[in-house]
Amino acid sequence: MKKDIENRDDIRLLVDDFYQKLLDSKPLSYLFTDVAQIRLDEHLPIIYDFWESALFQTGSYQGKTMDKHLELHMASNLTEAHFIEWTRLFNESVDAHFEGEKATMAKKKAFSIATIIKLKIEQLERIKQEINN
């Protein structure tokens, strides 16, 4: 039986596994390596903070998630397929290691985050279209 997500070490395991899947994913890896050009040693601790805050309300994350993703979209169009793959890989990582209330919460939050980002991108695209007309 798997355990639930209980602490930062568990989050680190989840995020590390997830990012390995992202970097191995042909439809997604270029967004991280070529477009955003993330440095994992700097990026991963930020993502640990994000998920620690999301699951345990620690307040350790102080970033601007939406702004970063809108900037990424402006640099390289994010599509529905990207979000489907991202969500699939996240759920796969959660399910590989964990089960329980926090694991379920993490998957629900990931889906919610993907949905909100997609809606903001659609809104941004409508505004851009209105400006260009």
Biotite code that builds the C-alpha atoms (Angstrom):
import biotite.structure as struc

atoms = struc.array([
    struc.Atom([0.000, 0.000, 0.000], chain_id="A", res_id=1, res_name="MET", atom_name="CA", element="C"),
    struc.Atom([1.251, 3.475, -0.897], chain_id="A", res_id=2, res_name="LYS", atom_name="CA", element="C"),
    struc.Atom([1.329, 6.278, 1.604], chain_id="A", res_id=3, res_name="LYS", atom_name="CA", element="C"),
    struc.Atom([-0.130, 9.752, 1.260], chain_id="A", res_id=4, res_name="ASP", atom_name="CA", element="C"),
    struc.Atom([1.866, 12.917, 0.591], chain_id="A", res_id=5, res_name="ILE", atom_name="CA", element="C"),
    struc.Atom([2.934, 13.980, 4.081], chain_id="A", res_id=6, res_name="GLU", atom_name="CA", element="C"),
    struc.Atom([5.830, 16.440, 3.875], chain_id="A", res_id=7, res_name="ASN", atom_name="CA", element="C"),
    struc.Atom([8.356, 18.311, 1.743], chain_id="A", res_id=8, res_name="ARG", atom_name="CA", element="C"),
    struc.Atom([10.393, 15.151, 1.117], chain_id="A", res_id=9, res_name="ASP", atom_name="CA", element="C"),
    struc.Atom([7.305, 13.563, -0.420], chain_id="A", res_id=10, res_name="ASP", atom_name="CA", element="C"),
    struc.Atom([6.735, 16.667, -2.521], chain_id="A", res_id=11, res_name="ILE", atom_name="CA", element="C"),
    struc.Atom([10.351, 16.540, -3.658], chain_id="A", res_id=12, res_name="ARG", atom_name="CA", element="C"),
    struc.Atom([9.897, 12.900, -4.731], chain_id="A", res_id=13, res_name="LEU", atom_name="CA", element="C"),
    struc.Atom([6.706, 13.768, -6.615], chain_id="A", res_id=14, res_name="LEU", atom_name="CA", element="C"),
    struc.Atom([8.091, 16.858, -8.330], chain_id="A", res_id=15, res_name="VAL", atom_name="CA", element="C"),
    struc.Atom([11.396, 15.210, -9.264], chain_id="A", res_id=16, res_name="ASP", atom_name="CA", element="C"),
    struc.Atom([9.550, 12.272, -10.821], chain_id="A", res_id=17, res_name="ASP", atom_name="CA", element="C"),
    struc.Atom([7.141, 14.606, -12.604], chain_id="A", res_id=18, res_name="PHE", atom_name="CA", element="C"),
    struc.Atom([9.885, 16.797, -14.033], chain_id="A", res_id=19, res_name="TYR", atom_name="CA", element="C"),
    struc.Atom([11.775, 13.768, -15.275], chain_id="A", res_id=20, res_name="GLN", atom_name="CA", element="C"),
    struc.Atom([8.620, 12.751, -17.129], chain_id="A", res_id=21, res_name="LYS", atom_name="CA", element="C"),
    struc.Atom([8.201, 16.291, -18.489], chain_id="A", res_id=22, res_name="LEU", atom_name="CA", element="C"),
    struc.Atom([11.762, 16.390, -19.741], chain_id="A", res_id=23, res_name="LEU", atom_name="CA", element="C"),
    struc.Atom([11.343, 12.971, -21.358], chain_id="A", res_id=24, res_name="ASP", atom_name="CA", element="C"),
    struc.Atom([8.074, 14.023, -23.036], chain_id="A", res_id=25, res_name="SER", atom_name="CA", element="C"),
    struc.Atom([8.564, 14.998, -26.662], chain_id="A", res_id=26, res_name="LYS", atom_name="CA", element="C"),
    struc.Atom([5.454, 17.241, -26.728], chain_id="A", res_id=27, res_name="PRO", atom_name="CA", element="C"),
    struc.Atom([6.559, 19.156, -23.594], chain_id="A", res_id=28, res_name="LEU", atom_name="CA", element="C"),
    struc.Atom([10.306, 18.982, -23.056], chain_id="A", res_id=29, res_name="SER", atom_name="CA", element="C"),
    struc.Atom([11.187, 21.772, -25.510], chain_id="A", res_id=30, res_name="TYR", atom_name="CA", element="C"),
    struc.Atom([9.048, 24.201, -23.498], chain_id="A", res_id=31, res_name="LEU", atom_name="CA", element="C"),
    struc.Atom([11.345, 23.676, -20.513], chain_id="A", res_id=32, res_name="PHE", atom_name="CA", element="C"),
    struc.Atom([14.681, 23.238, -22.264], chain_id="A", res_id=33, res_name="THR", atom_name="CA", element="C"),
    struc.Atom([14.444, 25.505, -25.322], chain_id="A", res_id=34, res_name="ASP", atom_name="CA", element="C"),
    struc.Atom([11.746, 28.080, -24.628], chain_id="A", res_id=35, res_name="VAL", atom_name="CA", element="C"),
    struc.Atom([11.877, 28.715, -20.863], chain_id="A", res_id=36, res_name="ALA", atom_name="CA", element="C"),
    struc.Atom([15.448, 27.415, -20.594], chain_id="A", res_id=37, res_name="GLN", atom_name="CA", element="C"),
    struc.Atom([14.904, 26.458, -16.977], chain_id="A", res_id=38, res_name="ILE", atom_name="CA", element="C"),
    struc.Atom([17.805, 25.606, -14.738], chain_id="A", res_id=39, res_name="ARG", atom_name="CA", element="C"),
    struc.Atom([16.557, 22.696, -12.666], chain_id="A", res_id=40, res_name="LEU", atom_name="CA", element="C"),
    struc.Atom([18.765, 23.541, -9.684], chain_id="A", res_id=41, res_name="ASP", atom_name="CA", element="C"),
    struc.Atom([16.978, 26.912, -9.426], chain_id="A", res_id=42, res_name="GLU", atom_name="CA", element="C"),
    struc.Atom([13.548, 25.911, -10.702], chain_id="A", res_id=43, res_name="HIS", atom_name="CA", element="C"),
    struc.Atom([12.804, 22.771, -8.702], chain_id="A", res_id=44, res_name="LEU", atom_name="CA", element="C"),
    struc.Atom([13.033, 24.366, -5.220], chain_id="A", res_id=45, res_name="PRO", atom_name="CA", element="C"),
    struc.Atom([10.480, 26.946, -6.398], chain_id="A", res_id=46, res_name="ILE", atom_name="CA", element="C"),
    struc.Atom([8.163, 24.157, -7.520], chain_id="A", res_id=47, res_name="ILE", atom_name="CA", element="C"),
    struc.Atom([8.670, 22.338, -4.199], chain_id="A", res_id=48, res_name="TYR", atom_name="CA", element="C"),
    struc.Atom([7.611, 25.572, -2.461], chain_id="A", res_id=49, res_name="ASP", atom_name="CA", element="C"),
    struc.Atom([4.593, 25.873, -4.731], chain_id="A", res_id=50, res_name="PHE", atom_name="CA", element="C"),
    struc.Atom([3.291, 22.372, -3.990], chain_id="A", res_id=51, res_name="TRP", atom_name="CA", element="C"),
    struc.Atom([4.149, 22.622, -0.302], chain_id="A", res_id=52, res_name="GLU", atom_name="CA", element="C"),
    struc.Atom([2.053, 25.805, -0.137], chain_id="A", res_id=53, res_name="SER", atom_name="CA", element="C"),
    struc.Atom([-0.729, 24.278, -2.234], chain_id="A", res_id=54, res_name="ALA", atom_name="CA", element="C"),
    struc.Atom([-1.030, 21.117, -0.149], chain_id="A", res_id=55, res_name="LEU", atom_name="CA", element="C"),
    struc.Atom([0.009, 22.257, 3.333], chain_id="A", res_id=56, res_name="PHE", atom_name="CA", element="C"),
    struc.Atom([-0.693, 26.033, 3.259], chain_id="A", res_id=57, res_name="GLN", atom_name="CA", element="C"),
    struc.Atom([2.882, 26.823, 4.324], chain_id="A", res_id=58, res_name="THR", atom_name="CA", element="C"),
    struc.Atom([3.064, 30.137, 2.479], chain_id="A", res_id=59, res_name="GLY", atom_name="CA", element="C"),
    struc.Atom([6.528, 29.209, 1.224], chain_id="A", res_id=60, res_name="SER", atom_name="CA", element="C"),
    struc.Atom([5.669, 29.999, -2.410], chain_id="A", res_id=61, res_name="TYR", atom_name="CA", element="C"),
    struc.Atom([5.682, 33.676, -3.335], chain_id="A", res_id=62, res_name="GLN", atom_name="CA", element="C"),
    struc.Atom([5.925, 33.431, -7.110], chain_id="A", res_id=63, res_name="GLY", atom_name="CA", element="C"),
    struc.Atom([3.661, 34.588, -9.906], chain_id="A", res_id=64, res_name="LYS", atom_name="CA", element="C"),
    struc.Atom([2.526, 31.340, -11.481], chain_id="A", res_id=65, res_name="THR", atom_name="CA", element="C"),
    struc.Atom([0.035, 32.870, -13.899], chain_id="A", res_id=66, res_name="MET", atom_name="CA", element="C"),
    struc.Atom([2.441, 35.517, -15.195], chain_id="A", res_id=67, res_name="ASP", atom_name="CA", element="C"),
    struc.Atom([5.125, 32.902, -15.869], chain_id="A", res_id=68, res_name="LYS", atom_name="CA", element="C"),
    struc.Atom([2.742, 30.724, -17.859], chain_id="A", res_id=69, res_name="HIS", atom_name="CA", element="C"),
    struc.Atom([1.329, 33.624, -19.852], chain_id="A", res_id=70, res_name="LEU", atom_name="CA", element="C"),
    struc.Atom([4.884, 34.683, -20.707], chain_id="A", res_id=71, res_name="GLU", atom_name="CA", element="C"),
    struc.Atom([5.628, 31.115, -21.779], chain_id="A", res_id=72, res_name="LEU", atom_name="CA", element="C"),
    struc.Atom([2.522, 31.115, -23.967], chain_id="A", res_id=73, res_name="HIS", atom_name="CA", element="C"),
    struc.Atom([3.628, 34.368, -25.600], chain_id="A", res_id=74, res_name="MET", atom_name="CA", element="C"),
    struc.Atom([6.992, 32.801, -26.383], chain_id="A", res_id=75, res_name="ALA", atom_name="CA", element="C"),
    struc.Atom([5.565, 29.490, -27.619], chain_id="A", res_id=76, res_name="SER", atom_name="CA", element="C"),
    struc.Atom([1.851, 28.887, -28.040], chain_id="A", res_id=77, res_name="ASN", atom_name="CA", element="C"),
    struc.Atom([0.525, 26.574, -25.315], chain_id="A", res_id=78, res_name="LEU", atom_name="CA", element="C"),
    struc.Atom([-2.205, 24.295, -26.648], chain_id="A", res_id=79, res_name="THR", atom_name="CA", element="C"),
    struc.Atom([-4.894, 22.054, -25.207], chain_id="A", res_id=80, res_name="GLU", atom_name="CA", element="C"),
    struc.Atom([-2.638, 19.082, -26.025], chain_id="A", res_id=81, res_name="ALA", atom_name="CA", element="C"),
    struc.Atom([0.117, 20.537, -23.820], chain_id="A", res_id=82, res_name="HIS", atom_name="CA", element="C"),
    struc.Atom([-2.259, 20.796, -20.865], chain_id="A", res_id=83, res_name="PHE", atom_name="CA", element="C"),
    struc.Atom([-3.631, 17.297, -21.390], chain_id="A", res_id=84, res_name="ILE", atom_name="CA", element="C"),
    struc.Atom([-0.123, 15.844, -21.442], chain_id="A", res_id=85, res_name="GLU", atom_name="CA", element="C"),
    struc.Atom([0.996, 17.926, -18.443], chain_id="A", res_id=86, res_name="TRP", atom_name="CA", element="C"),
    struc.Atom([-1.997, 16.785, -16.394], chain_id="A", res_id=87, res_name="THR", atom_name="CA", element="C"),
    struc.Atom([-1.581, 13.162, -17.470], chain_id="A", res_id=88, res_name="ARG", atom_name="CA", element="C"),
    struc.Atom([2.081, 13.112, -16.463], chain_id="A", res_id=89, res_name="LEU", atom_name="CA", element="C"),
    struc.Atom([1.373, 14.810, -13.143], chain_id="A", res_id=90, res_name="PHE", atom_name="CA", element="C"),
    struc.Atom([-1.342, 12.299, -12.277], chain_id="A", res_id=91, res_name="ASN", atom_name="CA", element="C"),
    struc.Atom([0.940, 9.464, -13.353], chain_id="A", res_id=92, res_name="GLU", atom_name="CA", element="C"),
    struc.Atom([3.644, 10.727, -10.990], chain_id="A", res_id=93, res_name="SER", atom_name="CA", element="C"),
    struc.Atom([1.236, 11.070, -8.091], chain_id="A", res_id=94, res_name="VAL", atom_name="CA", element="C"),
    struc.Atom([-0.239, 7.615, -8.681], chain_id="A", res_id=95, res_name="ASP", atom_name="CA", element="C"),
    struc.Atom([3.197, 6.013, -8.981], chain_id="A", res_id=96, res_name="ALA", atom_name="CA", element="C"),
    struc.Atom([4.140, 7.009, -5.430], chain_id="A", res_id=97, res_name="HIS", atom_name="CA", element="C"),
    struc.Atom([1.122, 8.058, -3.388], chain_id="A", res_id=98, res_name="PHE", atom_name="CA", element="C"),
    struc.Atom([-2.501, 7.515, -2.520], chain_id="A", res_id=99, res_name="GLU", atom_name="CA", element="C"),
    struc.Atom([-4.764, 9.231, -0.044], chain_id="A", res_id=100, res_name="GLY", atom_name="CA", element="C"),
    struc.Atom([-6.341, 12.590, 0.685], chain_id="A", res_id=101, res_name="GLU", atom_name="CA", element="C"),
    struc.Atom([-3.349, 14.800, -0.168], chain_id="A", res_id=102, res_name="LYS", atom_name="CA", element="C"),
    struc.Atom([-2.562, 12.759, -3.289], chain_id="A", res_id=103, res_name="ALA", atom_name="CA", element="C"),
    struc.Atom([-6.127, 13.245, -4.487], chain_id="A", res_id=104, res_name="THR", atom_name="CA", element="C"),
    struc.Atom([-5.946, 16.930, -3.557], chain_id="A", res_id=105, res_name="MET", atom_name="CA", element="C"),
    struc.Atom([-2.724, 17.323, -5.573], chain_id="A", res_id=106, res_name="ALA", atom_name="CA", element="C"),
    struc.Atom([-4.350, 15.851, -8.682], chain_id="A", res_id=107, res_name="LYS", atom_name="CA", element="C"),
    struc.Atom([-7.425, 18.059, -8.275], chain_id="A", res_id=108, res_name="LYS", atom_name="CA", element="C"),
    struc.Atom([-5.254, 21.151, -7.795], chain_id="A", res_id=109, res_name="LYS", atom_name="CA", element="C"),
    struc.Atom([-3.170, 20.277, -10.865], chain_id="A", res_id=110, res_name="ALA", atom_name="CA", element="C"),
    struc.Atom([-6.330, 19.953, -12.960], chain_id="A", res_id=111, res_name="PHE", atom_name="CA", element="C"),
    struc.Atom([-7.656, 23.228, -11.561], chain_id="A", res_id=112, res_name="SER", atom_name="CA", element="C"),
    struc.Atom([-4.365, 25.017, -12.257], chain_id="A", res_id=113, res_name="ILE", atom_name="CA", element="C"),
    struc.Atom([-4.286, 23.737, -15.841], chain_id="A", res_id=114, res_name="ALA", atom_name="CA", element="C"),
    struc.Atom([-7.899, 24.824, -16.354], chain_id="A", res_id=115, res_name="THR", atom_name="CA", element="C"),
    struc.Atom([-7.324, 28.314, -14.962], chain_id="A", res_id=116, res_name="ILE", atom_name="CA", element="C"),
    struc.Atom([-4.185, 28.834, -17.037], chain_id="A", res_id=117, res_name="ILE", atom_name="CA", element="C"),
    struc.Atom([-6.031, 27.705, -20.179], chain_id="A", res_id=118, res_name="LYS", atom_name="CA", element="C"),
    struc.Atom([-8.857, 30.153, -19.432], chain_id="A", res_id=119, res_name="LEU", atom_name="CA", element="C"),
    struc.Atom([-6.393, 33.013, -18.902], chain_id="A", res_id=120, res_name="LYS", atom_name="CA", element="C"),
    struc.Atom([-4.645, 32.151, -22.165], chain_id="A", res_id=121, res_name="ILE", atom_name="CA", element="C"),
    struc.Atom([-7.987, 32.181, -23.993], chain_id="A", res_id=122, res_name="GLU", atom_name="CA", element="C"),
    struc.Atom([-8.743, 35.574, -22.441], chain_id="A", res_id=123, res_name="GLN", atom_name="CA", element="C"),
    struc.Atom([-5.318, 36.882, -23.475], chain_id="A", res_id=124, res_name="LEU", atom_name="CA", element="C"),
    struc.Atom([-5.853, 35.646, -27.033], chain_id="A", res_id=125, res_name="GLU", atom_name="CA", element="C"),
    struc.Atom([-9.269, 37.376, -27.211], chain_id="A", res_id=126, res_name="ARG", atom_name="CA", element="C"),
    struc.Atom([-7.703, 40.641, -26.049], chain_id="A", res_id=127, res_name="ILE", atom_name="CA", element="C"),
    struc.Atom([-4.886, 40.317, -28.580], chain_id="A", res_id=128, res_name="LYS", atom_name="CA", element="C"),
    struc.Atom([-7.432, 39.682, -31.330], chain_id="A", res_id=129, res_name="GLN", atom_name="CA", element="C"),
    struc.Atom([-9.502, 42.702, -30.325], chain_id="A", res_id=130, res_name="GLU", atom_name="CA", element="C"),
    struc.Atom([-6.415, 44.907, -30.348], chain_id="A", res_id=131, res_name="ILE", atom_name="CA", element="C"),
    struc.Atom([-5.408, 43.656, -33.781], chain_id="A", res_id=132, res_name="ASN", atom_name="CA", element="C"),
    struc.Atom([-8.866, 44.232, -35.300], chain_id="A", res_id=133, res_name="ASN", atom_name="CA", element="C"),
])
